[in-house]
Amino acid sequence: MIYYGFITVFKKADAAFVLVFLSLTIFFVWRTEVVHRTDDQVLNIEFRNLLLGIVLILGIGAVIFIPLLYNNKKFSETVL
């Protein structure tokens, strides 16, 4: 739904979407490094690493796959 909003508002929606979500991903990666969940240092490091992996996978997946799949005609014919 967010990508559709970008398409209706911006002329170059792919570039704007990639720029916004890439900057959001970088921001969330930066904020993930300062997360303090518990007093145990080992658990904090493990939690940060797991959260960092999730943020990177979701952010890069959104930046690459949403515009790619939306603009792919074979995907829209087969799946949608």
Buried (B, 14 or more C-beta within 10 A) or exposed (E): EEBEEBBEEEEEBBEBBBEBBBEBBEEBBEEBEEEEEEEEEEEBEEBBEEBBEEBBEEBEEBBEEBBEEBEEEEEEEEEE
